[in-house]
Amino acid sequence: MAAGDFLVIVGPNGAGKTTLVRTLARLARPSSGTVRLSGEDWLSAPAERQVEVGVVSHATFLYDGLSAFENLVFYATLYGVEDPSDRRAGTLSRGQAQRLSIARSALHDPRILLLDEPYAGLDPHAASRLGVALGRLRSAGRAIVLTTHDLARVPAAVTHYLVLVAGKVADAGEWSTLADGEIITKDVRLEARRVENLATMAIFAVLVVVVFVFAGDPTPEDLSRLGPGALWVSLLFAGAIGFQRWFAQEERNGALQGLLLTPVDRGALFIGKWIGATLFLLAIEVVLVPAASMLYDLHLGAVWPKLTLVMVIVTIGYAALGTFFAAIAAHTTAGQLLLPVLLFPLSVPILLSGAGASQQLMTGDGTAYWDWVGLAAAFDVIFGTVCTMTFEYVITE
């Protein structure tokens, strides 16, 4: 860490956050590893250098028999600070004692502040004031390490994050860079290693189209009329299978909870999953559309640019709904049954828009094409906005 860096350490209870802070504060000896401050071994540095570090812990480090002022004077004297309520510390509430402990940790103007769950016991107003104060300290060049399990109270001044699980670093990086791009990359990497999932959904979608052809025994005139509907229905079924698979992998080994422990905005988490689902559905359509054009004798040569536009717009909206409802279904015991019940009815408007626009292209009419495209785009905006804004509430148990 450099001067002015603000590192937040998150993780469940027992992850090792307090142990790490105690080690950095030289209150505990590590079984292995080193701690370096300004390039020197901090663990073996002389006691005089302890003035460079301020610590807030679960313990307040206050003397109950001394007043708040006397506690500050006592520690100021130990730290060499000149002249820093007369209420005894033992009579203070938890929140009052915590505020006094924070003052004790900073009164000697340390280079580094180690804060172990500093928000414990603070009311919202005091917590807000602490966040502002930490931002000022960081702006003044102080390095800050803060542990918490409550990401809602993480100060805006944070620059870096570290996730601890069972005493090991699960993830780390710059606070501002952890966004939806990482989620997309992870999903693409997982699916690339399970290419059979994508192949299975593509084959299933094609088989649905085949069933429609042979079950209806359509005439040549019916083919161009029924083809677009069969195309979108097959995508509807294949997508439902895909959404279940994609969120099932998040549930294994508590991976979804691991994502929720990271300092990623819940809206960004949804957007990452949404974009990933859109990309995989488009990959299925690369196989599905040519197969449907052959089976239904659809001539796409002149209309494929407009058809591609429709496919992308409708797929974006359908992926938003599928991602959202898959997250809800993942928290239930009957998720595989619940997902289609939630997804299919609300998908009808946007899929009808896609079928309407596609049929306009296939029949050569085209008069209402842009009306259908505009309707699909409107649904994209509505579904995307609502799902992004409410995802935080459905993803939390």
N, C-alpha and C positions, 0 to 999 in steps of 0.2 A: 504494500500500500504506500501511496505517496501522500504528502501533506495535502489536506483538503479532500481526501477520499472518504467516502461514507459507505461502509460495508454493512449490510443487514444479513444476519444469519438466521435462517428459518429451518424448522424441522419439528417433528412431533415430539411429545414428551419422551425422554430417554434417548434422544438422538445424540446427545453429547454437547449441547450448546453451552450449558453452564460449566461443564468440565473444560471446554476449550477456553472460555473466558477466564476461569480460574488459572489455567496454565499460562495464558497471556499475561495475567496479573501477577504471576509468580506466587500464587497461593497453592499451587499443586505442581508436582514434578511430572513431566510426561514420561511414559515408559519407553518412548522412542521419538525421534524427530528433534528438531531444533526450532528456536524462536530467535529471530535476528531483528535488532533495532538499530537503524543507521549503519547497517553492515556489520554490527558486532553481536556477539552471542549475548542475548538478553538474559538468559537464565543464569549466567554466571557473572553478570554485571554487578558492581558494588551497590550497596543499599542506597547510596546517595542518589543514584539515578532513578529511584522509584518516584521521585518528584515529577518525572516526565509523564507519568501515567495517572489518570483518575479512573476510579472504578465504582460502578453502581451494581449491586448484587441483590439476590433475594434477601440476604441479611443486610440491615441498614448500616451496620458498623457504628451505631450510636450507643452512647451510654445512657441508660434509662434514668439514672440518678442525676444527670446533668441537664440543665435547661438547653433549649435549642441554641441559644446564643453561646452558652458555655461549650457545647459540643463543637460549634464552628470555631470558637477561639482556640480550643484545645488542638483541633486538627490543623488550624492555621499556624499555630506555634510549631507543631511537628514538621510542617512543610516549609517553615521559614517565612510565612506571610505576616506582615506587620498589621496589627489591629484589624482583624476582620470585622424574643418573648421570654421571657424568663420562665416559660413553661418547661417543666421537665420532659425530656424526650419520651419517658415511659408512659406519659399521659396523653401522647399524641395519637390520633387515629392513624390507620395504616396509610391513608393517602397523605396525611400531613408528614408522617415519618418518611415516606418515600420522597416527598419534595425536599425535605431537609437533607436526606441522603444524597440526592442529586446535587444540591448546593454544596455539600461537603466534598463531593467528587471533583467539582470544578473550581473551588475557591482558590486553588494554587496555580490556576491557568496551565494545566498540563498540555503537552503536545498531543497526547493520545487519550481518548476517553473510551473505556470499556464499559458498556451498559448492558447488563443482563436482565432482561425483562423489565425495563424501566417504567413501562406503562402500568404495571401491576399496582392496583390500588388507587390510580389516578382517575378523577372524574373527567368527563369529556373536555371541559374547559381547561383544566390543568394539562391534560394530554396535548391539547392544541397548542398551548403556550410552550410546552416542552419541545414540540416539533419545530416551532419558530426559533426557539433558543438554539436547538441543535443545528438548524440551518445557518444561523449567524456564526456559530463556532466553526462550522465547516468552511464558510466563506472567509473566516479569519485564518484559515490554513490548518485547523486542527483535524487530525485523523480520528475517525469515530468508528467503533465496532459496536453494533447493537444486535442483540438476540431477541427474537420474538416468535410466537406462533400465531399472532394476530396480524395478518397482512393489512387489514383495514386501517391500522394505526401507523403504518410505516410512513415516516416523514417524506415529504416531496424531495428533500435534499439528498436522498440516497443515490449513490453512484454505482455501487456494485452489490451483488448478492451472492450468497453461498447457501446451498441446501445440504443439511446434514441428515442422514438416516443411519441409525445404528452405529454411530460413531465414525461413519465414513462420508466423504464428500460425494453426494449424488449428482450435483450440478453446480456450476459457478459461472460467472460472467458479468458483463456490464448490464446494469439494470435496464437501460434504454434499448439494448439490442435484443432482449428476450421478448419476442413478439410472435405474431402468427407465422412468420417465415420459418421459424424453427419447428412449429407444429406440422406445417406442410412437408418440410424436408423429412421429418421423422415418419410421417404417414407414407410418403413415396418410397422411402427406404424399406419400410416393413412390407409394403405390397410388392415391391420388386423382388423380395426374397420369398414371397408367396404368390408367384405368378399364376399358380393353379386357381387361386381365388378369382382373379380377373377372367381367366379363361372359362371357368365354370359359369360365371354370370353372363359372359358373352354368348356362350353356347345355349344357355337357358333362354336368353332373349330371342335368339334365332329360332329355337324350337317353338316358342310361343307364336311367332310369326308363321311358321310352317303349319302349326295346328289350325290357325285361322284360315289359311288357304285351303286346306283339305277338308275342314269341317264345314265350310260354307259353300264349297264348289262354286265360286263366283264366276260370272261371265266376264269377258274382257272389259265391258263397260263398268262392271262392279269393281274391278281390280283397282283402278285409279281412284275410285270413290272410297273404297274400304281400306286401301293400303295405308294412308296416313294414320287412321285410327288404330289399326293393328300395330303399327310402328310404335306409337306412344303407349299403348297398353303393355306391350312387351317390355318397354323401358320402365314402366311403372312397377311391374313385378320383379324385374331384375334388380332395380334400384333398392327395393325393399329388402331383398336378400343381402345386398351389399351393405346397407346401413347397419343391419344387425351384425354382420361380420366385423365391420370397422369398429364399432363400439365394444364388441365382445373382447377384442384384443386390449382395449383400454381397461377392462375390468380385471384381466388376469394379473395376479400378483399385486393388486392395488395400484396399478399404473396410473389410473385416473386420479386417485388421491395424491399420488406423487406429483402430477401436473398441478393440482390445486394448491399444493404446498409451495410451488414456485411463484415468484412475483410477476405472474402474467395476468394482465387484466382479463376478466372473464369474457368480455366482449371480443378481445383479441384471440382468446382460446377458441371461441366459437367460429370466428372468421377463418382461423387456420384450418379447423376441421371442415368447414364449409367449402373452402377453396379446394382442399384435398378431395372431398367427395365429388365436387364438380369435375375435377380433372379425370377421376376414374370413370365417372359416367360418360364423359366425352370419349374416353378410350373404348368403352363398350360400344358406343355409337359408331365409331370408326369401322367396326365389324358389322354392326347391325344394319346400318343404312344400305350398304351395298348388297347385303343378303336380301333385305326387303325389296330393294329395287329390282332384283332378278326374279324373285318369287311373284311379285305383283306387276311385273313388266312396267315399272315406272321409269320414265325417261328423264334423267336428271341432268343431262348435259348442259342445258341452257339455264337451269334454275338452281344449280348447286350452290352458288354464292348466297342467294337469298335463303335457301334451305339451311345452309350452315348458320346463318344469322339466327334463324328461328331456333335451331337446335341448341345453340349456345345460350340464348336468352331463357328459354324454357328450362333447360338443364340447371341453370343457376338458381332459379326459383325453386325447382323441385329438390335440389341438393340442400337448400336452406331448410326447407320443411323436414326433409329426411334426417338431417343432422340434428335438428332440434328435438324431434320426437324420438329419435334413437337414444338421445341422452336421457329423456324421461323414462323410456322403456327399460333402459339398462339398470335402473334402480328398483325394478319390480321383479317379482318371481315369475310373472307371466309375460315377460317382455316380448317374447317371440309372437305371442298372440295379440298383445296390446299395440305393437307398432303398426301393423296394417290397419287396425281399427282407427287409430288416430291419424295415420298418414293418408290413406286413400281418399276419405271424404274431402279433406282440405286441399288435396292435390288436383281435384277435378277441375277447378277453374283454370289453372295454369296449363294443364294438359289439354283441355278443350281449346285454349288459345293456340297451343302448338298444332293441334290437329286441324283447327280451322285455317290457320295460315298455310299449313302444308297442303291441305286439300285445294286451296286457292291456286297454289303453284302446280299441283298435279293435273288439275282440270283445265289449266290454261286461262282461268278467269282473271284472277289477280286484282279485281276491283276492291276487295275488302282486305287484301293482304296486310297493308300497313295498319289497319284498324286492329287486326288480331295481334300483330307484333307490338303495337303500343299497349294493348291490354296486358299482354304477357310481361312487358317491361314494368308496367304499373304494379303488377302482382309481385315482381321481383323486389321492387323498392319497399312495398308494404311488408312482405314476408321477411325480407332481410333485416329491415329496421326493427320490427317487433321481436324477431327471434334473437337478434344481437342484444337488445336492451333487456330482455327477460331471461337470457340464458343463465345468468348468475343465480337466479332463484330456483331454476329447475335442476341445476347441476349439484346444488348443495343439499345434502341429506337432512 
